[in-house]
Amino acid sequence: METFELTSSAFAHGETIPVTYTCSDADMSPPLSWSDAPEGTRTFALICEDPDASKGMWSHWVLYNIPANRNSLPANVVPGKKLHWGGDQGENDSGNARYNGPCPPPGKPHRYFFRMYALDAELGLEPGATREALLEAMKGHMLGQAELMGRYGREHRA
């Protein structure tokens, strides 16, 4: 599988995610851009997840059927299962068809992985699919992957 590049104008790989993009503030999705997707890409899918959550891997955002002619997502993607530009939002582990930003308990910062997948097909998933359903549907269709990791932690309050 090929790799390509995923970046954000809001934070660099390994850096702290600004509070605007977390539950401590506006809880809006960060702007994302990608480049150098593999030849033959027909759609993209994006999963944002926290492997440091106490219950194990926690999905914060599930998007798929992002048209191949897109190379970015603006900040504050609107909630809802169908996006006006053609993509579908799945259900995250909070039960929402939207981005729910980092919201770890006070203590050690968690890592948040934004993983973009280049796919050779449009997926036959209904809008609102779960992370698990998306991962299953992507099997055999992944051409490439890009990754951006940010960190976020909340301090203990006295």
VMD Tcl script that builds the backbone (N, CA, C; Angstrom):
set m [mol new atoms 474]
animate dup $m
set s [atomselect $m all]
$s set {name element resname resid chain x y z} {
  {N N MET 1 A 0.852 -1.177 0.000}
  {CA C MET 1 A 0.000 0.000 0.000}
  {C C MET 1 A 0.899 1.242 0.000}
  {N N GLU 2 A 0.563 2.186 -0.847}
  {CA C GLU 2 A 1.336 3.420 -0.944}
  {C C GLU 2 A 1.010 4.362 0.213}
  {N N THR 3 A 1.938 5.255 0.496}
  {CA C THR 3 A 1.666 6.304 1.476}
  {C C THR 3 A 1.554 7.632 0.735}
  {N N PHE 4 A 0.746 8.521 1.279}
  {CA C PHE 4 A 0.651 9.866 0.757}
  {C C PHE 4 A 0.602 10.809 1.941}
  {N N GLU 5 A 0.457 12.105 1.704}
  {CA C GLU 5 A 0.612 13.075 2.779}
  {C C GLU 5 A -0.724 13.652 3.241}
  {N N LEU 6 A -0.905 13.733 4.563}
  {CA C LEU 6 A -2.063 14.360 5.197}
  {C C LEU 6 A -1.541 15.401 6.173}
  {N N THR 7 A -2.011 16.642 6.038}
  {CA C THR 7 A -1.557 17.733 6.898}
  {C C THR 7 A -2.751 18.559 7.371}
  {N N SER 8 A -2.492 19.409 8.350}
  {CA C SER 8 A -3.472 20.375 8.824}
  {C C SER 8 A -2.778 21.712 9.022}
  {N N SER 9 A -3.463 22.782 8.669}
  {CA C SER 9 A -2.923 24.119 8.930}
  {C C SER 9 A -3.076 24.487 10.402}
  {N N ALA 10 A -3.799 23.660 11.169}
  {CA C ALA 10 A -4.047 23.939 12.586}
  {C C ALA 10 A -2.969 23.359 13.507}
  {N N PHE 11 A -2.350 22.244 13.115}
  {CA C PHE 11 A -1.308 21.619 13.939}
  {C C PHE 11 A -0.455 20.712 13.072}
  {N N ALA 12 A 0.792 20.541 13.490}
  {CA C ALA 12 A 1.725 19.664 12.788}
  {C C ALA 12 A 1.686 18.267 13.406}
  {N N HIS 13 A 2.168 17.285 12.653}
  {CA C HIS 13 A 2.221 15.904 13.137}
  {C C HIS 13 A 2.958 15.849 14.481}
  {N N GLY 14 A 2.327 15.220 15.468}
  {CA C GLY 14 A 2.925 15.056 16.787}
  {C C GLY 14 A 2.726 16.234 17.722}
  {N N GLU 15 A 2.167 17.330 17.213}
  {CA C GLU 15 A 1.970 18.536 18.024}
  {C C GLU 15 A 0.615 18.510 18.736}
  {N N THR 16 A 0.416 19.495 19.595}
  {CA C THR 16 A -0.840 19.626 20.339}
  {C C THR 16 A -1.955 20.131 19.429}
  {N N ILE 17 A -3.103 19.499 19.505}
  {CA C ILE 17 A -4.287 19.946 18.764}
  {C C ILE 17 A -4.826 21.188 19.475}
  {N N PRO 18 A -5.020 22.304 18.773}
  {CA C PRO 18 A -5.544 23.510 19.412}
  {C C PRO 18 A -6.902 23.259 20.065}
  {N N VAL 19 A -7.142 23.928 21.172}
  {CA C VAL 19 A -8.341 23.715 21.983}
  {C C VAL 19 A -9.633 23.932 21.191}
  {N N THR 20 A -9.611 24.775 20.167}
  {CA C THR 20 A -10.797 25.023 19.329}
  {C C THR 20 A -11.364 23.732 18.756}
  {N N TYR 21 A -10.494 22.758 18.498}
  {CA C TYR 21 A -10.897 21.511 17.850}
  {C C TYR 21 A -11.151 20.395 18.856}
  {N N THR 22 A -11.445 20.769 20.120}
  {CA C THR 22 A -11.669 19.802 21.191}
  {C C THR 22 A -12.983 20.087 21.903}
  {N N CYS 23 A -13.364 19.181 22.791}
  {CA C CYS 23 A -14.598 19.351 23.562}
  {C C CYS 23 A -14.496 20.485 24.576}
  {N N SER 24 A -13.294 20.977 24.809}
  {CA C SER 24 A -13.105 22.072 25.770}
  {C C SER 24 A -13.459 23.434 25.174}
  {N N ASP 25 A -13.748 23.472 23.874}
  {CA C ASP 25 A -14.062 24.735 23.211}
  {C C ASP 25 A -15.136 24.484 22.144}
  {N N ALA 26 A -14.887 24.893 20.895}
  {CA C ALA 26 A -15.891 24.832 19.827}
  {C C ALA 26 A -16.174 23.415 19.329}
  {N N ASP 27 A -15.269 22.473 19.581}
  {CA C ASP 27 A -15.435 21.076 19.161}
  {C C ASP 27 A -15.700 20.966 17.661}
  {N N MET 28 A -15.016 21.803 16.877}
  {CA C MET 28 A -15.181 21.730 15.429}
  {C C MET 28 A -14.011 20.963 14.817}
  {N N SER 29 A -14.266 20.363 13.687}
  {CA C SER 29 A -13.226 19.577 13.020}
  {C C SER 29 A -12.125 20.493 12.503}
  {N N PRO 30 A -10.884 20.017 12.538}
  {CA C PRO 30 A -9.767 20.823 12.025}
  {C C PRO 30 A -9.725 20.776 10.498}
  {N N PRO 31 A -9.118 21.784 9.885}
  {CA C PRO 31 A -8.921 21.732 8.442}
  {C C PRO 31 A -7.871 20.671 8.110}
  {N N LEU 32 A -8.115 19.914 7.058}
  {CA C LEU 32 A -7.188 18.868 6.629}
  {C C LEU 32 A -6.948 18.991 5.128}
  {N N SER 33 A -5.719 18.684 4.706}
  {CA C SER 33 A -5.354 18.666 3.285}
  {C C SER 33 A -4.529 17.425 3.020}
  {N N TRP 34 A -4.645 16.898 1.807}
  {CA C TRP 34 A -3.844 15.746 1.440}
  {C C TRP 34 A -3.337 15.904 0.011}
  {N N SER 35 A -2.228 15.215 -0.259}
  {CA C SER 35 A -1.606 15.311 -1.573}
  {C C SER 35 A -0.909 14.003 -1.916}
  {N N ASP 36 A -0.611 13.844 -3.204}
  {CA C ASP 36 A 0.113 12.681 -3.723}
  {C C ASP 36 A -0.622 11.362 -3.502}
  {N N ALA 37 A -1.959 11.393 -3.659}
  {CA C ALA 37 A -2.732 10.150 -3.544}
  {C C ALA 37 A -2.349 9.203 -4.676}
  {N N PRO 38 A -2.472 7.914 -4.444}
  {CA C PRO 38 A -2.088 6.930 -5.465}
  {C C PRO 38 A -2.934 7.035 -6.744}
  {N N GLU 39 A -2.321 6.661 -7.835}
  {CA C GLU 39 A -3.016 6.566 -9.129}
  {C C GLU 39 A -4.189 5.593 -8.983}
  {N N GLY 40 A -5.320 5.911 -9.577}
  {CA C GLY 40 A -6.490 5.034 -9.530}
  {C C GLY 40 A -7.415 5.289 -8.356}
  {N N THR 41 A -7.124 6.307 -7.538}
  {CA C THR 41 A -7.990 6.618 -6.397}
  {C C THR 41 A -9.354 7.103 -6.897}
  {N N ARG 42 A -10.426 6.493 -6.411}
  {CA C ARG 42 A -11.791 6.892 -6.778}
  {C C ARG 42 A -12.497 7.609 -5.628}
  {N N THR 43 A -12.172 7.229 -4.391}
  {CA C THR 43 A -12.732 7.902 -3.220}
  {C C THR 43 A -11.714 7.861 -2.092}
  {N N PHE 44 A -11.994 8.661 -1.060}
  {CA C PHE 44 A -11.192 8.661 0.159}
  {C C PHE 44 A -12.103 8.352 1.345}
  {N N ALA 45 A -11.492 7.838 2.397}
  {CA C ALA 45 A -12.182 7.629 3.671}
  {C C ALA 45 A -11.263 8.155 4.768}
  {N N LEU 46 A -11.857 8.671 5.834}
  {CA C LEU 46 A -11.092 9.227 6.947}
  {C C LEU 46 A -11.641 8.690 8.259}
  {N N ILE 47 A -10.733 8.277 9.117}
  {CA C ILE 47 A -11.094 7.877 10.476}
  {C C ILE 47 A -10.188 8.635 11.427}
  {N N CYS 48 A -10.781 9.265 12.446}
  {CA C CYS 48 A -10.010 9.872 13.529}
  {C C CYS 48 A -10.285 9.040 14.770}
  {N N GLU 49 A -9.209 8.569 15.402}
  {CA C GLU 49 A -9.391 7.676 16.546}
  {C C GLU 49 A -8.331 7.890 17.611}
  {N N ASP 50 A -8.700 7.523 18.827}
  {CA C ASP 50 A -7.854 7.662 20.014}
  {C C ASP 50 A -7.527 6.274 20.550}
  {N N PRO 51 A -6.284 5.798 20.369}
  {CA C PRO 51 A -5.931 4.482 20.889}
  {C C PRO 51 A -5.656 4.485 22.396}
  {N N ASP 52 A -5.598 5.683 23.002}
  {CA C ASP 52 A -5.281 5.786 24.424}
  {C C ASP 52 A -6.520 5.849 25.316}
  {N N ALA 53 A -7.703 5.762 24.723}
  {CA C ALA 53 A -8.941 5.821 25.502}
  {C C ALA 53 A -9.012 4.637 26.469}
  {N N SER 54 A -9.624 4.864 27.621}
  {CA C SER 54 A -9.682 3.813 28.645}
  {C C SER 54 A -10.450 2.576 28.168}
  {N N LYS 55 A -11.395 2.739 27.238}
  {CA C LYS 55 A -12.173 1.604 26.730}
  {C C LYS 55 A -11.546 0.997 25.487}
  {N N GLY 56 A -10.320 1.407 25.143}
  {CA C GLY 56 A -9.672 0.927 23.931}
  {C C GLY 56 A -9.885 1.925 22.801}
  {N N MET 57 A -9.623 1.522 21.568}
  {CA C MET 57 A -9.714 2.410 20.421}
  {C C MET 57 A -11.078 3.107 20.380}
  {N N TRP 58 A -11.061 4.441 20.307}
  {CA C TRP 58 A -12.290 5.240 20.324}
  {C C TRP 58 A -12.321 6.093 19.061}
  {N N SER 59 A -13.370 5.936 18.269}
  {CA C SER 59 A -13.466 6.719 17.037}
  {C C SER 59 A -14.151 8.051 17.313}
  {N N HIS 60 A -13.534 9.115 16.794}
  {CA C HIS 60 A -14.052 10.473 16.949}
  {C C HIS 60 A -14.693 10.998 15.675}
  {N N TRP 61 A -14.339 10.400 14.532}
  {CA C TRP 61 A -14.852 10.888 13.249}
  {C C TRP 61 A -14.722 9.790 12.222}
  {N N VAL 62 A -15.775 9.587 11.445}
  {CA C VAL 62 A -15.808 8.573 10.395}
  {C C VAL 62 A -16.394 9.227 9.142}
  {N N LEU 63 A -15.600 9.322 8.091}
  {CA C LEU 63 A -16.043 9.892 6.810}
  {C C LEU 63 A -15.675 8.926 5.694}
  {N N TYR 64 A -16.498 8.844 4.664}
  {CA C TYR 64 A -16.177 7.970 3.535}
  {C C TYR 64 A -16.911 8.445 2.291}
  {N N ASN 65 A -16.544 7.820 1.175}
  {CA C ASN 65 A -17.041 8.233 -0.141}
  {C C ASN 65 A -16.740 9.704 -0.420}
  {N N ILE 66 A -15.599 10.159 0.107}
  {CA C ILE 66 A -15.117 11.501 -0.208}
  {C C ILE 66 A -14.659 11.454 -1.667}
  {N N PRO 67 A -15.200 12.307 -2.533}
  {CA C PRO 67 A -14.838 12.238 -3.953}
  {C C PRO 67 A -13.338 12.409 -4.189}
  {N N ALA 68 A -12.821 11.691 -5.186}
  {CA C ALA 68 A -11.389 11.707 -5.500}
  {C C ALA 68 A -10.908 13.072 -5.947}
  {N N ASN 69 A -11.814 13.944 -6.412}
  {CA C ASN 69 A -11.377 15.269 -6.862}
  {C C ASN 69 A -11.179 16.249 -5.706}
  {N N ARG 70 A -11.441 15.829 -4.502}
  {CA C ARG 70 A -11.184 16.668 -3.322}
  {C C ARG 70 A -9.775 16.402 -2.812}
  {N N ASN 71 A -9.149 17.445 -2.279}
  {CA C ASN 71 A -7.839 17.264 -1.645}
  {C C ASN 71 A -7.777 17.999 -0.312}
  {N N SER 72 A -8.959 18.376 0.211}
  {CA C SER 72 A -8.985 19.042 1.513}
  {C C SER 72 A -10.383 18.976 2.116}
  {N N LEU 73 A -10.412 19.189 3.421}
  {CA C LEU 73 A -11.658 19.369 4.171}
  {C C LEU 73 A -11.512 20.673 4.933}
  {N N PRO 74 A -12.528 21.518 4.912}
  {CA C PRO 74 A -12.438 22.772 5.649}
  {C C PRO 74 A -12.592 22.515 7.149}
  {N N ALA 75 A -12.250 23.497 7.941}
  {CA C ALA 75 A -12.553 23.420 9.374}
  {C C ALA 75 A -14.069 23.404 9.527}
  {N N ASN 76 A -14.535 22.767 10.590}
  {CA C ASN 76 A -15.946 22.783 10.966}
  {C C ASN 76 A -16.855 22.135 9.928}
  {N N VAL 77 A -16.522 20.902 9.525}
  {CA C VAL 77 A -17.413 20.142 8.649}
  {C C VAL 77 A -18.738 19.973 9.391}
  {N N VAL 78 A -19.833 20.253 8.700}
  {CA C VAL 78 A -21.144 20.242 9.346}
  {C C VAL 78 A -21.556 18.826 9.761}
  {N N PRO 79 A -22.291 18.710 10.870}
  {CA C PRO 79 A -22.819 17.401 11.263}
  {C C PRO 79 A -23.838 16.909 10.242}
  {N N GLY 80 A -24.023 15.609 10.210}
  {CA C GLY 80 A -25.026 15.018 9.325}
  {C C GLY 80 A -24.437 13.874 8.529}
  {N N LYS 81 A -25.296 12.938 8.167}
  {CA C LYS 81 A -24.827 11.731 7.488}
  {C C LYS 81 A -24.442 11.969 6.031}
  {N N LYS 82 A -25.137 12.894 5.327}
  {CA C LYS 82 A -24.821 13.210 3.932}
  {C C LYS 82 A -24.228 14.606 3.886}
  {N N LEU 83 A -23.072 14.737 3.222}
  {CA C LEU 83 A -22.428 16.039 3.093}
  {C C LEU 83 A -22.746 16.625 1.721}
  {N N HIS 84 A -22.959 17.919 1.646}
  {CA C HIS 84 A -23.430 18.551 0.411}
  {C C HIS 84 A -22.464 18.371 -0.762}
  {N N TRP 85 A -21.199 18.125 -0.486}
  {CA C TRP 85 A -20.218 17.941 -1.546}
  {C C TRP 85 A -20.022 16.474 -1.924}
  {N N GLY 86 A -20.824 15.589 -1.369}
  {CA C GLY 86 A -20.808 14.212 -1.823}
  {C C GLY 86 A -20.309 13.151 -0.867}
  {N N GLY 87 A -19.652 13.520 0.217}
  {CA C GLY 87 A -19.170 12.513 1.156}
  {C C GLY 87 A -20.250 12.071 2.130}
  {N N ASP 88 A -19.974 10.998 2.843}
  {CA C ASP 88 A -20.868 10.478 3.875}
  {C C ASP 88 A -20.141 10.488 5.214}
  {N N GLN 89 A -20.877 10.838 6.278}
  {CA C GLN 89 A -20.318 10.758 7.627}
  {C C GLN 89 A -20.920 9.552 8.321}
  {N N GLY 90 A -20.026 8.804 8.937}
  {CA C GLY 90 A -20.464 7.655 9.700}
  {C C GLY 90 A -20.712 8.039 11.144}
  {N N GLU 91 A -21.092 7.046 11.910}
  {CA C GLU 91 A -21.370 7.243 13.327}
  {C C GLU 91 A -20.096 6.991 14.126}
  {N N ASN 92 A -19.703 7.980 14.937}
  {CA C ASN 92 A -18.524 7.798 15.785}
  {C C ASN 92 A -18.917 7.041 17.046}
  {N N ASP 93 A -17.953 6.799 17.919}
  {CA C ASP 93 A -18.242 6.013 19.122}
  {C C ASP 93 A -19.065 6.766 20.160}
  {N N SER 94 A -19.324 8.045 19.921}
  {CA C SER 94 A -20.261 8.793 20.767}
  {C C SER 94 A -21.682 8.680 20.225}
  {N N GLY 95 A -21.839 7.980 19.085}
  {CA C GLY 95 A -23.154 7.776 18.481}
  {C C GLY 95 A -23.604 8.920 17.594}
  {N N ASN 96 A -22.662 9.762 17.146}
  {CA C ASN 96 A -22.994 10.930 16.336}
  {C C ASN 96 A -22.410 10.832 14.937}
  {N N ALA 97 A -23.137 11.349 13.945}
  {CA C ALA 97 A -22.629 11.446 12.572}
  {C C ALA 97 A -22.000 12.825 12.419}
  {N N ARG 98 A -20.861 12.975 13.083}
  {CA C ARG 98 A -20.144 14.250 13.083}
  {C C ARG 98 A -18.771 14.033 13.707}
  {N N TYR 99 A -17.979 15.070 13.676}
  {CA C TYR 99 A -16.714 15.076 14.404}
  {C C TYR 99 A -17.001 15.395 15.862}
  {N N ASN 100 A -16.512 14.569 16.751}
  {CA C ASN 100 A -16.486 14.866 18.181}
  {C C ASN 100 A -15.011 14.901 18.549}
  {N N GLY 101 A -14.520 16.080 18.909}
  {CA C GLY 101 A -13.099 16.279 19.133}
  {C C GLY 101 A -12.561 15.600 20.370}
  {N N PRO 102 A -11.253 15.679 20.530}
  {CA C PRO 102 A -10.599 15.109 21.699}
  {C C PRO 102 A -11.251 15.585 22.999}
  {N N CYS 103 A -11.425 14.640 23.923}
  {CA C CYS 103 A -12.071 14.952 25.197}
  {C C CYS 103 A -11.590 13.954 26.262}
  {N N PRO 104 A -10.265 13.840 26.435}
  {CA C PRO 104 A -9.768 12.851 27.383}
  {C C PRO 104 A -10.025 13.282 28.824}
  {N N PRO 105 A -10.014 12.328 29.735}
  {CA C PRO 105 A -10.116 12.716 31.146}
  {C C PRO 105 A -8.859 13.494 31.534}
  {N N PRO 106 A -8.914 14.290 32.584}
  {CA C PRO 106 A -7.712 15.010 33.024}
  {C C PRO 106 A -6.565 14.043 33.274}
  {N N GLY 107 A -5.379 14.472 32.897}
  {CA C GLY 107 A -4.199 13.634 33.081}
  {C C GLY 107 A -3.322 13.641 31.848}
  {N N LYS 108 A -2.715 12.517 31.590}
  {CA C LYS 108 A -1.768 12.377 30.483}
  {C C LYS 108 A -2.469 12.639 29.141}
  {N N PRO 109 A -1.819 13.433 28.259}
  {CA C PRO 109 A -2.409 13.674 26.931}
  {C C PRO 109 A -2.606 12.367 26.154}
  {N N HIS 110 A -3.652 12.356 25.345}
  {CA C HIS 110 A -3.918 11.223 24.456}
  {C C HIS 110 A -3.426 11.565 23.057}
  {N N ARG 111 A -3.230 10.524 22.249}
  {CA C ARG 111 A -2.860 10.676 20.843}
  {C C ARG 111 A -4.115 10.492 19.985}
  {N N TYR 112 A -4.244 11.336 18.973}
  {CA C TYR 112 A -5.390 11.284 18.067}
  {C C TYR 112 A -4.858 11.113 16.652}
  {N N PHE 113 A -5.211 9.995 16.036}
  {CA C PHE 113 A -4.736 9.670 14.702}
  {C C PHE 113 A -5.825 9.969 13.679}
  {N N PHE 114 A -5.511 10.832 12.728}
  {CA C PHE 114 A -6.360 11.093 11.580}
  {C C PHE 114 A -5.769 10.245 10.460}
  {N N ARG 115 A -6.504 9.229 10.010}
  {CA C ARG 115 A -6.007 8.327 8.972}
  {C C ARG 115 A -6.886 8.470 7.728}
  {N N MET 116 A -6.255 8.853 6.637}
  {CA C MET 116 A -6.933 9.013 5.364}
  {C C MET 116 A -6.564 7.826 4.482}
  {N N TYR 117 A -7.578 7.214 3.891}
  {CA C TYR 117 A -7.373 6.052 3.031}
  {C C TYR 117 A -7.777 6.405 1.602}
  {N N ALA 118 A -6.934 6.070 0.637}
  {CA C ALA 118 A -7.250 6.205 -0.780}
  {C C ALA 118 A -7.824 4.863 -1.232}
  {N N LEU 119 A -8.997 4.902 -1.849}
  {CA C LEU 119 A -9.707 3.673 -2.219}
  {C C LEU 119 A -9.943 3.612 -3.728}
  {N N ASP 120 A -10.032 2.398 -4.244}
  {CA C ASP 120 A -10.248 2.214 -5.681}
  {C C ASP 120 A -11.721 2.112 -6.055}
  {N N ALA 121 A -12.623 2.397 -5.110}
  {CA C ALA 121 A -14.056 2.266 -5.371}
  {C C ALA 121 A -14.855 3.180 -4.448}
  {N N GLU 122 A -16.081 3.455 -4.858}
  {CA C GLU 122 A -17.039 4.083 -3.948}
  {C C GLU 122 A -17.617 2.944 -3.123}
  {N N LEU 123 A -17.709 3.154 -1.819}
  {CA C LEU 123 A -18.179 2.086 -0.933}
  {C C LEU 123 A -19.701 2.052 -0.901}
  {N N GLY 124 A -20.252 0.865 -0.874}
  {CA C GLY 124 A -21.702 0.689 -0.864}
  {C C GLY 124 A -22.308 0.761 0.526}
  {N N LEU 125 A -21.725 1.577 1.379}
  {CA C LEU 125 A -22.240 1.734 2.743}
  {C C LEU 125 A -23.306 2.816 2.790}
  {N N GLU 126 A -24.312 2.609 3.594}
  {CA C GLU 126 A -25.296 3.654 3.846}
  {C C GLU 126 A -24.637 4.749 4.678}
  {N N PRO 127 A -25.079 5.990 4.572}
  {CA C PRO 127 A -24.581 7.033 5.471}
  {C C PRO 127 A -24.847 6.636 6.928}
  {N N GLY 128 A -23.911 6.975 7.813}
  {CA C GLY 128 A -24.070 6.653 9.227}
  {C C GLY 128 A -23.421 5.346 9.646}
  {N N ALA 129 A -22.617 4.738 8.778}
  {CA C ALA 129 A -21.956 3.472 9.109}
  {C C ALA 129 A -20.926 3.674 10.230}
  {N N THR 130 A -20.666 2.629 10.959}
  {CA C THR 130 A -19.687 2.681 12.050}
  {C C THR 130 A -18.266 2.501 11.499}
  {N N ARG 131 A -17.297 2.809 12.351}
  {CA C ARG 131 A -15.885 2.600 12.023}
  {C C ARG 131 A -15.644 1.148 11.617}
  {N N GLU 132 A -16.212 0.211 12.371}
  {CA C GLU 132 A -16.005 -1.208 12.102}
  {C C GLU 132 A -16.568 -1.591 10.735}
  {N N ALA 133 A -17.758 -1.089 10.402}
  {CA C ALA 133 A -18.363 -1.377 9.091}
  {C C ALA 133 A -17.516 -0.774 7.977}
  {N N LEU 134 A -16.986 0.425 8.202}
  {CA C LEU 134 A -16.132 1.066 7.201}
  {C C LEU 134 A -14.859 0.253 6.982}
  {N N LEU 135 A -14.199 -0.147 8.053}
  {CA C LEU 135 A -12.971 -0.940 7.917}
  {C C LEU 135 A -13.237 -2.235 7.146}
  {N N GLU 136 A -14.353 -2.870 7.409}
  {CA C GLU 136 A -14.710 -4.101 6.704}
  {C C GLU 136 A -14.957 -3.825 5.217}
  {N N ALA 137 A -15.683 -2.755 4.922}
  {CA C ALA 137 A -15.999 -2.414 3.525}
  {C C ALA 137 A -14.760 -2.012 2.734}
  {N N MET 138 A -13.748 -1.478 3.402}
  {CA C MET 138 A -12.531 -1.037 2.713}
  {C C MET 138 A -11.608 -2.187 2.337}
  {N N LYS 139 A -11.800 -3.353 2.921}
  {CA C LYS 139 A -10.915 -4.491 2.641}
  {C C LYS 139 A -10.888 -4.763 1.140}
  {N N GLY 140 A -9.671 -4.870 0.603}
  {CA C GLY 140 A -9.490 -5.140 -0.813}
  {C C GLY 140 A -9.600 -3.909 -1.707}
  {N N HIS 141 A -9.862 -2.735 -1.113}
  {CA C HIS 141 A -10.017 -1.508 -1.900}
  {C C HIS 141 A -8.982 -0.436 -1.564}
  {N N MET 142 A -8.113 -0.693 -0.584}
  {CA C MET 142 A -7.154 0.330 -0.156}
  {C C MET 142 A -5.949 0.393 -1.084}
  {N N LEU 143 A -5.736 1.583 -1.629}
  {CA C LEU 143 A -4.569 1.826 -2.474}
  {C C LEU 143 A -3.445 2.504 -1.695}
  {N N GLY 144 A -3.830 3.303 -0.700}
  {CA C GLY 144 A -2.839 4.046 0.058}
  {C C GLY 144 A -3.408 4.572 1.356}
  {N N GLN 145 A -2.497 5.050 2.211}
  {CA C GLN 145 A -2.888 5.583 3.511}
  {C C GLN 145 A -1.991 6.761 3.862}
  {N N ALA 146 A -2.601 7.765 4.481}
  {CA C ALA 146 A -1.868 8.917 5.009}
  {C C ALA 146 A -2.271 9.072 6.468}
  {N N GLU 147 A -1.369 9.620 7.271}
  {CA C GLU 147 A -1.652 9.714 8.705}
  {C C GLU 147 A -1.134 11.024 9.277}
  {N N LEU 148 A -1.946 11.605 10.139}
  {CA C LEU 148 A -1.582 12.805 10.894}
  {C C LEU 148 A -1.955 12.520 12.343}
  {N N MET 149 A -0.997 12.717 13.255}
  {CA C MET 149 A -1.265 12.469 14.665}
  {C C MET 149 A -1.095 13.759 15.451}
  {N N GLY 150 A -2.096 14.050 16.270}
  {CA C GLY 150 A -2.013 15.182 17.182}
  {C C GLY 150 A -2.247 14.705 18.597}
  {N N ARG 151 A -1.870 15.530 19.552}
  {CA C ARG 151 A -2.032 15.180 20.968}
  {C C ARG 151 A -2.933 16.205 21.652}
  {N N TYR 152 A -3.618 15.731 22.687}
  {CA C TYR 152 A -4.408 16.667 23.486}
  {C C TYR 152 A -4.588 16.088 24.882}
  {N N GLY 153 A -4.443 16.937 25.890}
  {CA C GLY 153 A -4.657 16.541 27.276}
  {C C GLY 153 A -5.349 17.656 28.027}
  {N N ARG 154 A -6.043 17.268 29.067}
  {CA C ARG 154 A -6.706 18.257 29.928}
  {C C ARG 154 A -6.121 18.140 31.321}
  {N N GLU 155 A -5.882 19.287 31.962}
  {CA C GLU 155 A -5.267 19.320 33.290}
  {C C GLU 155 A -6.301 19.002 34.367}
  {N N HIS 156 A -5.771 18.504 35.485}
  {CA C HIS 156 A -6.608 18.301 36.669}
  {C C HIS 156 A -7.002 19.669 37.219}
  {N N ARG 157 A -8.239 19.801 37.598}
  {CA C ARG 157 A -8.707 21.063 38.212}
  {C C ARG 157 A -8.822 20.860 39.722}
  {N N ALA 158 A -8.398 21.856 40.461}
  {CA C ALA 158 A -8.433 21.754 41.935}
  {C C ALA 158 A -9.830 22.031 42.458}
}
mol reanalyze $m
mol bondsrecalc $m
mol representation Tube
mol addrep $m
